[in-house]
Amino acid sequence: MEDIRVLIAEDDREISDLLKKYLERELYRADVAVNGEEALRLFDNNSYNLVILDLMMPKIDGIEVCRRLRNQTNVPILMLTAKDQESEKILGLGIGADDYITKPFSMGEVVARVKALLRRFLILGSEGIAQEKTMIRYKGISVDLKKYAVHVGGEEIALTAKEFELLKFFVSHPEQVFTKTQLFRHVWDSHYIEDDNTVMVHIRKLRKKIEADPSNPQWIQTVWGIGYKFTGDPDVSS
């Protein structure tokens, strides 16, 4: 595999130096930008596989940097946020960030998040799933994209068309956190969500059909204050 290059956009030198050190231990190449302008300039002049982006950046803030990057690329963006930045966190995910991590954080957790995002982007494909793939399998659940069939524990589960599209979107983007607005935009193909309960109702119905315990879901998990994500162990035997 070719060299993996990561852009770290963080104005705190202590944090950025540690991130760079830990990423380079994983044999990733890492560049550091100390403000939003420099981050955009570096991204324009180089080829990166992932961006670690702090929300509180001088000159151009992280939200605007995220918006501009997402207009030109689909590389994974991992946001760094403070605990009191929930509204910015939701906004960042809504305009295209792939995941977030809250300060203070452990470097091990950041590296784990980076690896998960890179795996989805580089191995499963830039759209979250290889184009030729028609079957997505996790331990205990499989989704046949061609036949529109779902099996849980070997038993076929009957889903409505919208429930299937929702599950298909989730399993195609494992570990990625989505807001209700993002899910509505992608699954219902609309930017305007008329009823805020639409997504929650469909997720509740989907959980009842695929989860052993819908109140304690194994796959479709709630990320409190943000939205939802799909978590599952890939079935490597398939």
BELPE-V669227 format. One record per residue. RES is the residue in one small letter. PSI is psi as a letter, one per 20 degrees, with the letter a starting at -180 (none if undefined). NEAR is the number of other ideal C-beta (glycine too) atoms within 8 Angstrom. D_FIRST is the distance of its C-alpha to the first C-alpha in Angstrom with 1 decimal. Layout:
((RES,PSI,NEAR,D_FIRST) (RES,PSI,NEAR,D_FIRST))
//
This chain:
((m,q,3,0.0) (e,r,3,3.8) (d,p,5,6.6) (i,p,12,8.2) (r,p,12,11.8) (v,p,15,14.9) (l,p,15,18.4) (i,o,13,21.2) (a,n,15,24.5) (e,p,14,27.1) (d,i,10,30.5) (d,o,7,31.2) (r,h,7,30.0) (e,g,6,30.2) (i,g,11,27.9) (s,h,13,25.4) (d,h,9,25.3) (l,g,9,24.8) (l,g,14,21.9) (k,g,11,20.2) (k,g,8,20.9) (y,h,12,19.6) (l,h,13,16.3) (e,h,10,15.8) (r,h,6,16.6) (e,j,9,13.5) (l,k,5,11.6) (y,q,11,11.4) (r,p,8,13.2) (a,p,12,16.4) (d,q,11,19.3) (v,p,10,22.7) (a,p,13,25.4) (v,i,9,28.9) (n,r,11,30.3) (g,h,15,29.6) (e,g,8,30.3) (e,h,11,27.8) (a,g,16,25.1) (l,h,12,25.8) (r,g,9,26.0) (l,g,11,22.6) (f,h,12,21.0) (d,h,6,22.7) (n,i,5,21.7) (n,r,9,18.0) (s,o,4,14.9) (y,q,11,14.2) (n,i,11,12.3) (l,q,15,15.2) (v,p,14,18.8) (i,o,14,21.0) (l,o,16,24.5) (d,p,13,27.9) (l,h,15,30.7) (m,n,8,33.4) (m,q,16,32.3) (p,r,6,34.8) (k,f,7,35.5) (i,p,10,33.4) (d,r,9,33.0) (g,h,16,29.9) (i,g,11,31.3) (e,h,9,31.8) (v,g,15,28.4) (c,g,15,26.8) (r,g,10,29.1) (r,g,9,28.1) (l,g,15,24.4) (r,h,12,24.7) (n,i,5,26.8) (q,i,5,24.0) (t,q,6,20.7) (n,j,5,19.5) (v,q,10,16.8) (p,q,12,17.7) (i,o,14,20.6) (l,o,17,21.8) (m,q,16,25.4) (l,p,14,27.3) (t,q,13,30.9) (a,r,8,34.2) (k,h,6,36.2) (d,j,4,38.8) (q,k,10,36.6) (e,g,7,36.6) (s,g,6,37.7) (e,h,11,35.0) (k,g,14,32.4) (i,g,12,33.7) (l,g,9,33.8) (g,g,15,30.2) (l,h,16,29.0) (g,h,9,31.4) (i,j,10,29.9) (g,j,10,26.3) (a,q,13,24.8) (d,h,9,22.7) (d,r,14,23.9) (y,q,13,26.1) (i,p,12,26.9) (t,p,8,30.4) (k,q,9,31.4) (p,q,3,32.1) (f,r,9,28.9) (s,q,5,27.1) (m,h,9,23.9) (g,h,7,22.7) (e,g,9,23.4) (v,g,14,21.5) (v,h,11,18.3) (a,g,8,18.8) (r,g,11,19.4) (v,g,15,16.3) (k,g,9,14.1) (a,g,11,16.2) (l,g,15,16.0) (l,h,12,12.2) (r,g,9,12.1) (r,g,14,14.7) (f,g,13,13.3) (l,h,9,9.7) (i,g,6,10.4) (l,i,9,14.0) (g,q,9,14.0) (s,i,5,15.6) (e,j,7,18.9) (g,i,10,18.3) (i,p,9,18.2) (a,q,6,16.8) (q,h,6,19.5) (e,i,4,20.4) (k,p,8,20.7) (t,i,6,24.4) (m,p,10,24.7) (i,p,11,23.4) (r,p,9,24.3) (y,r,13,24.7) (k,o,7,27.0) (g,i,7,30.4) (i,p,14,29.7) (s,q,11,28.4) (v,o,12,28.5) (d,o,11,29.0) (l,h,10,28.2) (k,g,6,30.0) (k,i,5,33.1) (y,l,7,33.3) (a,q,7,33.8) (v,p,13,33.1) (h,p,11,33.6) (v,o,10,34.2) (g,k,6,34.8) (g,i,4,35.2) (e,p,6,37.9) (e,p,6,37.6) (i,p,9,38.3) (a,p,4,40.1) (l,q,10,38.8) (t,r,6,40.2) (a,g,7,38.1) (k,h,9,37.4) (e,g,12,36.6) (f,g,11,34.0) (e,h,9,32.5) (l,g,13,32.3) (l,g,13,30.7) (k,g,11,28.2) (f,g,11,27.2) (f,g,13,26.9) (v,i,13,24.8) (s,i,10,22.4) (h,m,11,21.9) (p,q,14,21.8) (e,j,10,22.7) (q,p,12,23.4) (v,p,12,26.9) (f,p,12,29.1) (t,r,11,32.6) (k,h,12,35.4) (t,g,8,35.4) (q,g,11,31.8) (l,g,14,32.3) (f,g,12,35.4) (r,g,11,33.8) (h,g,9,31.0) (v,h,11,33.0) (w,i,9,36.4) (d,l,5,35.1) (s,q,7,37.5) (h,i,3,37.3) (y,o,4,40.8) (i,o,12,41.2) (e,g,4,44.9) (d,o,5,45.1) (d,i,7,43.1) (n,i,6,43.6) (t,g,11,42.1) (v,g,12,38.6) (m,h,9,40.0) (v,g,8,42.3) (h,h,11,39.6) (i,h,11,37.4) (r,g,9,40.4) (k,g,10,41.2) (l,g,13,37.7) (r,g,11,37.6) (k,h,7,41.0) (k,h,11,39.6) (i,i,11,36.3) (e,p,11,36.7) (a,h,3,38.8) (d,n,7,40.1) (p,h,8,39.9) (s,i,4,41.3) (n,m,5,38.4) (p,q,11,35.5) (q,h,9,32.5) (w,g,12,30.2) (i,o,12,31.5) (q,q,9,32.1) (t,p,6,34.1) (v,o,9,32.8) (w,p,4,36.2) (g,i,6,37.1) (i,f,10,33.9) (g,c,13,33.4) (y,q,13,31.5) (k,q,12,28.1) (f,p,13,26.9) (t,p,8,25.9) (g,q,12,25.1) (d,o,5,23.3) (p,p,8,21.0) (d,n,9,22.6) (v,i,4,19.9) (s,i,3,22.6) (s,none,6,22.7))
//
